[in-house]
Amino acid sequence: MKTELVTNLKRQATRILADMRETGESVLITEHGKPSAYLVDVDSFEFMENKLRVLEGIVRGERAVVEERVYSEEEATKQMSKWLD
């Protein structure tokens, strides 16, 4: 991962974006020597968002199992038929 100062981003945004698109490498932006933000291409960001949504769904499902908030197949079919009718 590349690192750029925020002042470089202000002055050379076009070059930094072009480099990022060419290499596919994310850029860490720093302010006063500390990490401030990540610059990622649109496809990578959308991929990460979708992946996070799936993982959050898995966590909710695992939590439901632990808390015994689950349906049998028959109950699930009955509940889903209400939504699909």
DSSP file (Angstrom, degrees, kcal/mol; ACC not computed):
  #  RESIDUE AA STRUCTURE BP1 BP2  ACC     N-H-->O    O-->H-N    N-H-->O    O-->H-N    TCO  KAPPA ALPHA  PHI   PSI    X-CA   Y-CA   Z-CA
    1    1 A M              0   0    0      0, 0.0    26,-0.2     0, 0.0     2,-0.1   0.000 360.0 360.0 360.0 133.9    0.0    0.0    0.0
    2    2 A K  E     -a   27   0A   0     24,-1.7    26,-3.1    18,-0.0     2,-0.4  -0.472 360.0-147.0 -80.1 156.3    1.3    3.4   -0.9
    3    3 A T  E     +a   28   0A   0     24,-0.2     2,-0.4    -2,-0.1    26,-0.2  -0.991  17.1 179.7-125.2 135.2    1.3    6.3    1.6
    4    4 A E  E     -a   29   0A   0     24,-2.9    26,-2.4    -2,-0.4     2,-0.2  -0.983  28.6-117.6-133.5 145.1    0.8    9.9    0.6
    5    5 A L  E  >  -a   30   0A   0     -2,-0.4     4,-1.9    24,-0.2     3,-0.4  -0.521  28.2-120.6 -74.3 148.6    0.8   13.1    2.6
    6    6 A V  H  > S+     0   0    0     24,-2.4     4,-2.2     1,-0.2     5,-0.1   0.849 115.3  57.6 -60.2 -33.0   -2.5   15.0    2.5
    7    7 A T  H  > S+     0   0    0     23,-0.2     4,-1.9     1,-0.2    -1,-0.2   0.881 105.0  50.5 -66.2 -36.1   -0.6   18.0    1.1
    8    8 A N  H  > S+     0   0    0     -3,-0.4     4,-3.3     2,-0.2    -2,-0.2   0.892 108.3  52.8 -65.5 -38.5    0.5   15.8   -1.8
    9    9 A L  H  X S+     0   0    0     -4,-1.9     4,-0.6     1,-0.2    -2,-0.2   0.918 109.2  49.3 -62.0 -42.9   -3.1   14.7   -2.4
   10   10 A K  H  < S+     0   0    0     -4,-2.2     3,-0.3     1,-0.2    -1,-0.2   0.900 121.1  34.8 -61.8 -40.7   -4.2   18.3   -2.5
   11   11 A R  H  < S+     0   0    0     -4,-1.9    -2,-0.2     1,-0.2    -1,-0.2   0.794 131.4  26.9 -85.8 -30.2   -1.5   19.2   -5.1
   12   12 A Q  H  X S+     0   0    0     -4,-3.3     4,-2.6    -5,-0.2     5,-0.2  -0.128  70.2 135.0-130.0  37.5   -1.3   16.0   -7.1
   13   13 A A  H  X S+     0   0    0     -4,-0.6     4,-2.8    -3,-0.3     5,-0.2   0.890  75.0  53.1 -57.0 -42.9   -4.7   14.4   -6.9
   14   14 A T  H  > S+     0   0    0      1,-0.2     4,-2.2     2,-0.2    -1,-0.2   0.921 112.4  44.0 -61.4 -44.8   -4.9   13.6  -10.6
   15   15 A R  H  > S+     0   0    0      2,-0.2     4,-2.7     1,-0.2     5,-0.2   0.918 113.9  50.2 -66.1 -43.6   -1.5   11.8  -10.6
   16   16 A I  H  X S+     0   0    0     -4,-2.6     4,-2.3     1,-0.2    -2,-0.2   0.914 112.7  46.8 -62.9 -43.4   -2.3    9.9   -7.4
   17   17 A L  H  X S+     0   0    0     -4,-2.8     4,-2.5    -5,-0.2    -1,-0.2   0.907 112.2  50.3 -64.1 -41.6   -5.6    8.7   -8.7
   18   18 A A  H  X S+     0   0    0     -4,-2.2     4,-2.3    -5,-0.2    -2,-0.2   0.920 111.6  48.0 -63.1 -43.5   -4.0    7.7  -12.1
   19   19 A D  H  X S+     0   0    0     -4,-2.7     4,-2.7     2,-0.2     6,-0.4   0.906 111.3  51.1 -61.9 -41.8   -1.3    5.7  -10.2
   20   20 A M  H  X S+     0   0    0     -4,-2.3     4,-2.7     1,-0.2     5,-0.3   0.923 111.6  46.4 -63.4 -44.1   -4.0    4.1   -8.1
   21   21 A R  H  < S+     0   0    0     -4,-2.5    -1,-0.2     1,-0.2    -2,-0.2   0.898 114.3  48.7 -64.0 -39.9   -6.0    3.0  -11.1
   22   22 A E  H  < S+     0   0    0     -4,-2.3    -2,-0.2    -5,-0.2    -1,-0.2   0.912 124.2  28.3 -67.9 -43.3   -3.0    1.7  -12.9
   23   23 A T  H  < S-     0   0    0     -4,-2.7    -2,-0.2    -5,-0.2    -1,-0.2   0.711  92.1-135.9 -92.5 -21.9   -1.6   -0.3  -10.0
   24   24 A G     <  +     0   0    0     -4,-2.7     2,-0.4    -5,-0.3    -3,-0.1   0.578  58.3 141.1  74.4   8.8   -4.9   -1.2   -8.2
   25   25 A E        -     0   0    0     -6,-0.4    -1,-0.3    -5,-0.3    -2,-0.2  -0.709  51.2-126.6 -90.4 131.6   -3.0   -0.3   -5.0
   26   26 A S        -     0   0    0     -2,-0.4   -24,-1.7    -3,-0.1     2,-0.4  -0.277  21.0-134.3 -68.8 161.1   -4.9    1.6   -2.2
   27   27 A V  E     -aB   2  39A   0     12,-2.5    12,-3.2   -26,-0.2     2,-0.6  -0.980   3.2-146.6-125.1 129.0   -3.3    4.7   -0.8
   28   28 A L  E     -aB   3  38A   0    -26,-3.1   -24,-2.9    -2,-0.4     2,-0.5  -0.834  17.1-151.5 -90.5 124.3   -3.0    5.6    2.8
   29   29 A I  E     -aB   4  37A   0      8,-3.5     7,-3.2    -2,-0.6     8,-1.6  -0.844  12.8-162.4 -98.8 130.7   -3.4    9.4    3.3
   30   30 A T  E     -aB   5  35A   0    -26,-2.4   -24,-2.4    -2,-0.5     2,-0.4  -0.876  11.7-165.2-115.9 147.9   -1.6   10.8    6.3
   31   31 A E  E >  S- B   0  34A   0      3,-2.7     3,-2.1    -2,-0.4   -26,-0.0  -0.999  81.0  -9.9-127.7 127.3   -1.9   14.1    8.2
   32   32 A H  T 3  S-     0   0    0     -2,-0.4    -1,-0.1     1,-0.3   -27,-0.0   0.857 130.8 -55.6  53.3  37.8    0.8   15.3   10.6
   33   33 A G  T 3  S+     0   0    0      1,-0.2    -1,-0.3    -3,-0.0   -28,-0.0   0.489 117.7 106.9  78.3   3.6    2.4   11.9   10.3
   34   34 A K  E <  S-B   31   0A   0     -3,-2.1    -3,-2.7     1,-0.0    -1,-0.2  -0.898  80.2 -97.3-117.4 145.5   -0.7   10.0   11.3
   35   35 A P  E     +B   30   0A   0      0, 0.0    -5,-0.2     0, 0.0     3,-0.1  -0.325  46.0 164.7 -57.2 135.6   -3.1    7.9    9.2
   36   36 A S  E     -     0   0A   0     -7,-3.2     2,-0.3     1,-0.4    -6,-0.2   0.676  55.2 -14.8-122.9 -39.2   -6.1    9.9    8.2
   37   37 A A  E     -B   29   0A   0     -8,-1.6    -8,-3.5     2,-0.0    -1,-0.4  -0.986  52.7-122.2-162.3 163.0   -7.9    8.1    5.4
   38   38 A Y  E     -B   28   0A   0     -2,-0.3     2,-0.6   -10,-0.2   -10,-0.2  -0.942  16.5-151.8-113.3 139.8   -7.7    5.4    2.8
   39   39 A L  E     +B   27   0A   0    -12,-3.2   -12,-2.5    -2,-0.4     2,-0.3  -0.956  26.3 167.3-110.9 117.0   -8.1    6.1   -0.9
   40   40 A V        -     0   0    0     -2,-0.6   -14,-0.1   -14,-0.2   -15,-0.1  -0.924  37.5-102.0-129.7 154.2   -9.4    3.0   -2.8
   41   41 A D     >  -     0   0    0     -2,-0.3     4,-2.3   -17,-0.1     5,-0.2  -0.331  37.2-109.2 -72.4 160.4  -10.9    2.5   -6.2
   42   42 A V  H  > S+     0   0    0      1,-0.2     4,-2.8     2,-0.2     5,-0.3   0.891 115.5  52.2 -59.2 -45.8  -14.6    2.2   -6.6
   43   43 A D  H  > S+     0   0    0      1,-0.2     4,-2.3     2,-0.2    -1,-0.2   0.915 111.3  47.2 -60.7 -43.2  -14.7   -1.5   -7.5
   44   44 A S  H  > S+     0   0    0      2,-0.2     4,-2.5     1,-0.2    -1,-0.2   0.914 112.7  49.7 -64.1 -42.7  -12.6   -2.4   -4.4
   45   45 A F  H  X S+     0   0    0     -4,-2.3     4,-2.5     2,-0.2    -2,-0.2   0.935 112.3  46.4 -62.2 -47.0  -14.8   -0.3   -2.2
   46   46 A E  H  X S+     0   0    0     -4,-2.8     4,-2.4     1,-0.2    -1,-0.2   0.883 111.7  52.3 -64.3 -38.1  -18.0   -1.8   -3.5
   47   47 A F  H  X S+     0   0    0     -4,-2.3     4,-2.4    -5,-0.3    -1,-0.2   0.930 110.9  47.5 -61.3 -45.6  -16.5   -5.3   -3.2
   48   48 A M  H  X S+     0   0    0     -4,-2.5     4,-2.4     1,-0.2    -2,-0.2   0.894 110.8  51.5 -64.6 -40.4  -15.5   -4.6    0.5
   49   49 A E  H  X S+     0   0    0     -4,-2.5     4,-2.2     2,-0.2    -1,-0.2   0.926 111.9  46.3 -61.7 -45.0  -19.0   -3.2    1.2
   50   50 A N  H  X S+     0   0    0     -4,-2.4     4,-2.1     2,-0.2    -2,-0.2   0.907 112.2  50.9 -63.6 -42.1  -20.7   -6.3   -0.2
   51   51 A K  H  X S+     0   0    0     -4,-2.4     4,-2.4     1,-0.2    -1,-0.2   0.903 109.9  50.3 -62.3 -41.6  -18.3   -8.6    1.7
   52   52 A L  H  X S+     0   0    0     -4,-2.4     4,-2.6     1,-0.2    -1,-0.2   0.893 107.9  53.3 -64.2 -40.3  -19.1   -6.7    4.9
   53   53 A R  H  X S+     0   0    0     -4,-2.2     4,-1.9     2,-0.2    -1,-0.2   0.911 110.2  47.7 -61.0 -42.5  -22.8   -7.0    4.3
   54   54 A V  H  X S+     0   0    0     -4,-2.1     4,-2.1     2,-0.2    -2,-0.2   0.929 112.4  48.8 -64.2 -45.5  -22.5  -10.8    3.9
   55   55 A L  H  X S+     0   0    0     -4,-2.4     4,-2.4     1,-0.2    -2,-0.2   0.890 109.4  52.3 -63.3 -39.4  -20.3  -11.1    7.0
   56   56 A E  H  X S+     0   0    0     -4,-2.6     4,-2.4     1,-0.2    -1,-0.2   0.885 108.4  51.9 -63.5 -37.8  -22.8   -9.1    9.1
   57   57 A G  H  X S+     0   0    0     -4,-1.9     4,-2.3     2,-0.2    -2,-0.2   0.896 108.7  50.3 -63.8 -40.9  -25.6  -11.4    7.9
   58   58 A I  H  X S+     0   0    0     -4,-2.1     4,-2.8     2,-0.2    -2,-0.2   0.921 110.2  50.1 -63.1 -44.1  -23.6  -14.4    9.0
   59   59 A V  H  X S+     0   0    0     -4,-2.4     4,-2.5     2,-0.2    -2,-0.2   0.915 110.2  49.9 -61.9 -43.3  -23.0  -12.8   12.4
   60   60 A R  H  X S+     0   0    0     -4,-2.4     4,-2.2     1,-0.2    -1,-0.2   0.909 112.1  49.0 -61.2 -40.9  -26.7  -12.1   12.8
   61   61 A G  H  X S+     0   0    0     -4,-2.3     4,-2.0     2,-0.2    -2,-0.2   0.915 111.3  48.1 -64.7 -43.6  -27.5  -15.7   11.9
   62   62 A E  H  X S+     0   0    0     -4,-2.8     4,-2.3     1,-0.2    -2,-0.2   0.892 111.2  51.3 -64.4 -38.6  -25.0  -17.1   14.4
   63   63 A R  H  X S+     0   0    0     -4,-2.5     4,-2.5     1,-0.2    -1,-0.2   0.902 108.1  52.4 -64.1 -40.7  -26.4  -14.8   17.1
   64   64 A A  H  <>S+     0   0    0     -4,-2.2     5,-3.3     2,-0.2    -1,-0.2   0.892 109.4  49.6 -62.6 -39.4  -29.9  -16.0   16.3
   65   65 A V  H ><5S+     0   0    0     -4,-2.0     3,-1.3     3,-0.2    -2,-0.2   0.936 111.5  47.9 -65.0 -45.7  -28.8  -19.6   16.7
   66   66 A V  H 3<5S+     0   0    0     -4,-2.3    -2,-0.2     1,-0.3    -1,-0.2   0.896 114.8  45.9 -61.4 -40.0  -27.0  -18.9   20.0
   67   67 A E  T 3<5S-     0   0    0     -4,-2.5    -1,-0.3    -5,-0.2    -2,-0.2   0.365 114.0-120.8 -85.3   6.4  -30.1  -17.1   21.3
   68   68 A E  T < 5 +     0   0    0     -3,-1.3     2,-0.7     1,-0.2    -3,-0.2   0.834  66.6 141.5  57.4  37.0  -32.3  -20.0   20.0
   69   69 A R      < +     0   0    0     -5,-3.3     2,-0.3    -6,-0.2    -1,-0.2  -0.554  34.1 121.7-102.0  64.7  -34.3  -17.6   17.7
   70   70 A V        -     0   0    0     -2,-0.7     2,-0.3    -5,-0.1    -9,-0.0  -0.867  52.7-135.4-127.2 158.9  -34.5  -20.1   14.8
   71   71 A Y        -     0   0    0     -2,-0.3     2,-0.1     1,-0.0    -2,-0.0  -0.837  20.1-119.7-111.1 149.6  -37.3  -21.7   12.9
   72   72 A S     >  -     0   0    0     -2,-0.3     4,-2.8     1,-0.1     5,-0.2  -0.355  40.6-100.7 -71.6 168.3  -37.7  -25.3   11.9
   73   73 A E  H  > S+     0   0    0      1,-0.2     4,-2.4     2,-0.2     5,-0.2   0.905 125.7  50.4 -59.2 -40.9  -37.9  -25.9    8.1
   74   74 A E  H  > S+     0   0    0      2,-0.2     4,-2.1     1,-0.2    -1,-0.2   0.929 112.1  46.1 -63.9 -45.5  -41.7  -26.2    8.4
   75   75 A E  H  > S+     0   0    0      1,-0.2     4,-2.6     2,-0.2    -2,-0.2   0.896 112.6  51.1 -64.3 -40.1  -42.0  -22.9   10.4
   76   76 A A  H  X S+     0   0    0     -4,-2.8     4,-2.8     2,-0.2     5,-0.2   0.915 109.4  49.7 -64.3 -42.8  -39.7  -21.1    8.0
   77   77 A T  H  X S+     0   0    0     -4,-2.4     4,-2.1    -5,-0.2    -1,-0.2   0.909 111.6  49.5 -62.0 -41.8  -41.7  -22.3    5.0
   78   78 A K  H  X S+     0   0    0     -4,-2.1     4,-1.0     2,-0.2    -2,-0.2   0.926 113.0  46.1 -63.0 -46.1  -44.9  -21.1    6.6
   79   79 A Q  H  X S+     0   0    0     -4,-2.6     4,-1.0     1,-0.2     3,-0.5   0.912 113.6  48.7 -63.5 -43.6  -43.4  -17.7    7.5
   80   80 A M  H  X S+     0   0    0     -4,-2.8     4,-2.0     1,-0.2     3,-0.3   0.842 102.5  61.4 -68.0 -33.3  -41.9  -17.2    4.0
   81   81 A S  H  X S+     0   0    0     -4,-2.1     4,-1.2     1,-0.2    -1,-0.2   0.835  99.4  57.3 -63.9 -29.9  -45.2  -18.1    2.3
   82   82 A K  H  < S+     0   0    0     -4,-1.0    -1,-0.2    -3,-0.5    -2,-0.2   0.888 110.8  43.1 -63.1 -39.4  -46.8  -15.1    4.0
   83   83 A W  H  < S+     0   0    0     -4,-1.0    -2,-0.2    -3,-0.3    -1,-0.2   0.810 115.8  47.6 -76.7 -30.6  -44.2  -12.8    2.4
   84   84 A L  H  <        0   0    0     -4,-2.0    -1,-0.2     1,-0.2    -2,-0.2   0.610 360.0 360.0 -91.1 -12.4  -44.4  -14.4   -1.0
   85   85 A D     <        0   0    0     -4,-1.2    -1,-0.2    -5,-0.2    -2,-0.1   0.480 360.0 360.0 -77.5 360.0  -48.1  -14.5   -1.4
